[in-house]
Amino acid sequence: MHRRFEGRSAASLDPDLRVFVTDQTRPYGLDLREDLLTEGVGHGYGEMGEALLADLALPEDRPADLLLLAFDVPDVQPGLANTLRPARDCPGRPMAFAIGDQGPLSPFTALRIADRYARTGACERALVLLLEQPALHHVPPGPVDLPEHAEGLLLLCEQAPEERTLTVHQPAPAPRRTVAGGGKEPWRPSWPFPDPVSGETAPAASGQPLTGAWTQALSAWSGGPLLVRGTDRRTGRTAELRQP
């Protein structure tokens, strides 16, 4: 489930955004982006997640047990727990939390965590939100990869046939985990599975460092071998997801 978000969030004009960003940047001597703060630019991940869940329209008889939000760029409501808003109206009222500070590799971390929870037997269905928006309200200390658009992707993850396997791999200290998916339907992680074979690489959608590779993979995947790679240029860390 993919969506591009136009316009802005009303929260981008909230005076508290300036207060929060000022408090966060003052110790590091970073300047504010006065143009963005004055114009009111940016989106809230809670609103974006809500919209994607409404698009999915998960029925009440298929409740979610876990909701994960993977992001890199902060949104316009950095002081809020933005996973609580979409989880509140989601069938099952799932446990929800966000994953940041992973750069563009946060989706891989989210899928590993979903796999880990499923291995406990207490999570039959998980929702993974991949969200990014281009407004950074301070001048960064160095080069950063910002998205061109506000975009979101929602992955529905549930038990799937064992012959459809995906593997999420992140170098040490992160362990390797396995998830699965099938066809062009929402991905359905499953666990555990044997090591996969190599596949084709899906190129990332230009200008979208977090969601690009995943959007491209889902839109172009015909059911054959697939390899999705991610690299955080700031740290040099890499991650892979493979579908034999």
C-alpha atoms as one frame of an Amber mdcrd trajectory, in Angstrom:
protein
   0.000   0.000   0.000   1.682   3.199  -1.230   0.697   6.849  -1.110   2.275
  10.208  -1.908   1.184  13.088   0.311   0.746  16.589  -1.072   0.276  19.885
   0.751   1.245  20.090   4.418   0.167  19.119   7.885  -1.570  21.735  10.014
   0.978  20.909  12.708   3.707  22.446  10.535   2.418  25.855  11.704   2.269
  24.915  15.387   4.483  27.303  17.421   5.602  24.346  19.515   7.538  22.995
  16.514   9.888  26.000  16.639  10.304  25.575  20.398  11.115  21.883  20.064
  13.587  22.298  17.194  15.285  25.200  18.974  15.743  23.158  22.127  17.150
  20.228  20.160  19.613  22.227  18.048  20.854  24.884  20.492  23.512  22.663
  22.149  25.035  21.965  18.736  24.966  25.518  17.367  22.769  24.597  14.402
  20.663  27.238  12.677  16.931  26.920  12.198  15.321  26.815   8.764  13.305
  29.964   9.309  11.758  29.733   5.833  10.234  26.323   6.531   9.045  27.261
  10.003   7.441  30.477   8.775   5.771  28.972   5.698   4.587  25.853   7.488
   6.198  23.037   5.531   6.131  19.351   6.324   3.956  16.418   7.328   3.122
  14.481  10.475   3.763  10.756  10.472   0.725  10.067  12.623  -1.548  11.563
   9.960   0.283   9.756   7.162   0.012   6.450   8.966  -3.674   6.965   9.606
  -4.307   7.615   5.923  -2.467   4.476   4.828  -4.337   2.335   7.345  -7.623
   3.777   6.051  -6.554   2.816   2.521  -5.807  -0.722   3.683  -9.161  -1.035
   5.480  -8.072  -3.993   7.588 -11.236  -5.901   8.619 -12.094  -6.430  12.274
 -11.723 -10.198  11.910  -8.037  -9.752  10.942  -6.701  -7.714  13.888  -3.088
  -6.609  14.027  -0.868  -7.565  16.971   2.020  -5.199  16.210   2.458  -1.866
  14.417   5.927  -0.545  13.549   6.745   2.858  12.083  10.123   3.167  10.338
  11.412   6.660   9.541  14.580   8.703   9.112  13.742  12.421   8.768  11.880
  13.825  11.820   8.315  14.930  11.162   6.499  18.118  12.219   5.306  16.560
  15.491   8.605  15.335  16.962   7.305  15.517  20.520   4.476  13.038  19.951
   4.392   9.236  19.901   3.189   9.088  16.316   2.521   5.358  16.296  -0.275
   5.754  18.833  -2.503   7.701  16.466  -2.750   5.043  13.711  -2.794   2.218
  16.258  -5.753   3.742  18.110  -8.232   3.009  15.325  -6.548  -0.111  13.970
  -8.361  -3.439  14.492  -6.753  -5.167  17.451  -5.346  -1.897  18.862  -1.826
  -3.319  18.397   1.263  -2.608  20.428   2.998   0.150  18.488   6.363   1.881
  18.425   8.652   3.711  16.018  12.167   2.992  14.739  14.489   5.894  14.013
  18.232   6.629  14.089  18.759   3.881  11.507  18.889   6.128   8.439  17.417
   4.494   5.323  17.954   1.069   6.904  15.102   1.436   9.394  12.702  -0.632
   7.202  15.071  -3.603   7.427  15.233  -3.222  11.199  11.433  -3.022  11.358
  11.055  -6.288   9.443  13.611  -7.998  11.668  11.693  -6.867  14.734   8.397
  -8.069  13.260  10.031 -11.431  12.637  11.379 -11.567  16.173   7.981 -10.887
  17.674   6.366 -13.504  15.447   8.822 -16.128  16.654   7.340 -15.762  20.131
   3.997 -17.054  18.864   2.230 -13.957  20.182   2.172 -12.023  16.892   0.151
 -13.390  14.004  -0.155 -10.144  12.071   2.025  -7.027  11.952   1.772  -3.731
  10.107   4.993  -1.985   9.066   4.764   1.677   8.068   7.642   3.182   6.075
   7.280   6.969   6.139   9.380   9.914   4.999   8.847  13.626   4.464  11.286
  16.209   3.054  11.126  19.097   5.546  14.091  19.283   7.899  13.546  22.347
  10.084  17.184  23.017  10.910  20.406  23.260   8.936  22.140  19.876   9.237
  25.787  19.695  10.350  26.718  17.864   7.145  25.272  16.461   3.888  22.038
  14.509   4.286  19.816  12.673   1.830  16.348  14.200   2.063  13.397  12.811
   0.094  11.872  14.841  -2.708   8.309  14.027  -1.630   6.348  12.955   1.407
   5.599   9.298   0.798   4.453   6.313   2.769   4.339   2.565   2.309   2.375
   0.092   4.413   3.379  -3.569   4.564   0.859  -6.083   5.883   2.798  -8.942
   7.462   1.210 -12.243   8.425   1.771 -15.979   8.253   2.431 -17.155   4.705
   3.224 -20.401   2.859   6.741 -21.616   3.615   7.772 -21.737  -0.027   7.671
 -17.932  -0.268  10.696 -16.665   1.652  12.369 -13.336   2.195  15.495 -12.828
   4.257  16.415  -9.615   6.027  20.145  -9.376   6.680  22.053  -6.675   8.506
  25.765  -6.975   9.326  26.928  -7.564  12.882  25.902  -6.842  15.532  22.415
  -7.310  14.043  21.517 -11.005  13.513  19.929 -12.448  10.400  16.181 -13.073
  10.360  13.756 -14.438   7.817  10.431 -13.166   6.511   8.234 -14.238   3.614
   5.893 -12.801   1.039   3.931 -13.741  -2.017   2.801 -12.317  -5.341   1.807
  -8.687  -5.571  -0.340  -8.886  -2.471   0.860  -7.131   0.698   4.019  -8.782
   1.991   3.415 -11.516   4.513   6.505 -12.154   6.660   6.778 -15.649   8.067
   9.442 -17.455  10.137  11.838 -19.266  10.201  13.206 -20.370   6.787  16.495
 -21.640   5.258  19.070 -19.390   3.605  17.842 -17.964   0.278  19.500 -17.820
  -3.131  20.540 -14.614  -4.878  18.070 -12.638  -6.967  17.639  -9.594  -9.135
  18.175  -6.154  -7.713  15.270  -3.725  -7.810  16.576  -0.170  -8.361  15.502
   2.423  -5.828  12.972   5.042  -6.851  14.932   8.248  -7.413  14.727  10.862
  -4.714  13.212   8.678  -1.983  16.029   7.307   0.193  13.785   5.472   2.677
  10.764   4.277   0.675  12.204   4.269  -2.852  13.634   0.759  -3.026  10.562
  -0.738  -1.387   8.096   1.096  -3.615  10.024  -0.007  -6.684  10.196  -3.594
  -5.478   6.475  -3.897  -4.834   5.414  -2.184  -8.069   7.819  -4.055 -10.363
   8.057  -7.460  -8.699   6.523 -10.203 -10.845   7.009 -12.950  -8.285  10.532
 -13.977  -9.337  13.846 -13.593  -7.512  14.281 -10.246  -5.852  17.060  -8.548
  -3.932  16.443  -5.248  -2.110  19.560  -3.503  -0.813  19.932  -0.498   1.432
  22.968   1.584   2.314  23.367   4.327   4.871  25.976   6.620   3.323  26.509
   8.362   6.646  27.702   5.233   8.425  28.555   2.820   5.602  26.168   0.196
   6.995  24.257  -1.966   4.540  21.253  -4.290   4.656  19.622  -6.767   2.280
  16.267  -8.422   1.792  16.201 -11.434  -0.527  13.312 -13.242  -2.178  14.360
 -16.485  -3.972
